[in-house]
Amino acid sequence: MLHKGEIRHVVLIICLVFLLAFICLGSEVYLNNSCQELIRALQAVDDPADLDGFDALFDSITDTWLFLLPHSEIDRLSEAYFHMYSAPEDAFEQEKQVLIHFLEMIPDRIRLSAQNVL
């Protein structure tokens, strides 16, 4: 039989596990949605002159991602974005596709799974 103090500890542990699960699922949903938002915005960009609107969105989302993703992941995205931003007109589309590819990979790389944990 559990004592009153032990029951509180069990309830507290259960609450913490549910809170952790909620935070993990919420961050995964946010990452998926924000990645899709960035991809849609990036696909609407046709040349380097159109990047000003995307730039503000990219900065605001990646600033939030600093709390959720490893900094190396953000650095890789920023580097790909810089290459796209500074690419000559003939290489712009190729650099844009590289950034889109990196953005598509984020949800799978960060998803809470046995493969990513181990």
N, C-alpha and C positions, 0 to 999 in steps of 0.2 A: 504494500500500500504506500502510495506517495504522500509525503507530508505537504502542507500548504506551501512552504518555501520551494520545495522541489517542483511542484506544479507550476509555480510562477516561472521557474527557470525553463521548464519544458515549453510553456506558452511563449516565453520570450524567444527561445531558439526557433520555434515554428514561425513566429512573426518575422524574425530576421531572415529566415530562409525565403519566405514569401516576398519580403521587401527586396532581397537580392534578385530573385527571379523576375520581379516586376521591373527593376532597374535594367537588367540584362535584356529583357524583351523590349522594353521601351527604347533603349539605345539602339537595338537592332532595327526596330521599325523606323526610328529617326534616321539612321544611316541609310537604309534602303530608300526612304522617301527623299532625302536630301541628295543622294546620288542620282536618282531619277530626275530630280529638278535640275541639277547641274547638267546632266546629259541632254535634257530637252532644250535648255537654254543654249548649250554649246552647239547643238545641231542647227539652231536658228542662225548662228553666226556664219556668214559667208566669206568675210575677208577680215584682215586685221583691224580695219577701221571700225568694225562693228563690235569690237571687244570691250568697249568702255562699259556698257551695261552688264556684260557678263563678269567683268572684273569686280564690281561691287558685290555681286552675288557670290562669286568664288571666295572673296576675302571674308565675307560674313559667315559663310558656312564652314570654311576651313578653320576659322577662329574658334568656332564651337567644337569642331572635330578634335582640336588639341586636347580636349578633356576625355575623348573617347578612343582615339587612335594613337598608335605609337608615333612619335615625332618623325621617325624615319619615313613613315608612310606619307605624312604631310609634306615632308621635304621632297619626296619623289614626285608627288603631284605638283608641287610648286615649281620644281625644275622642269617638268614636262610642260606646264603652263607657260613658263618663261621661254622655253624653246619655241612653243607655238606662237607666242606673242612677238618674238623677235625674228621669226622665220621669214624668209623672202616669200613673195607671193606664190611662186611655183611649189614651195614646200609646205605652205600653210595647211593645206588639206591633210597631208600626211601627218603632220605634227598634231593636228586636231584629232585625228583618228587614234593616235597614241594616247592622248589624254582621255578620250572617251573609253578606250580599252582599260586604262588604269581605273577609271571611275566605275566601270562595270565589274571589275574584280574586287572592289572593296567589300561589298556585302558578304561575298563568299569567304574572303580571307579573314574577316573579323567575326563571322558567325560563331556563336558558342556551340561548339561540337567537340566530340571526343578527339577528332583528328587535329583540331586547332589547339586544344588544351594540351594534348600530349605532344 
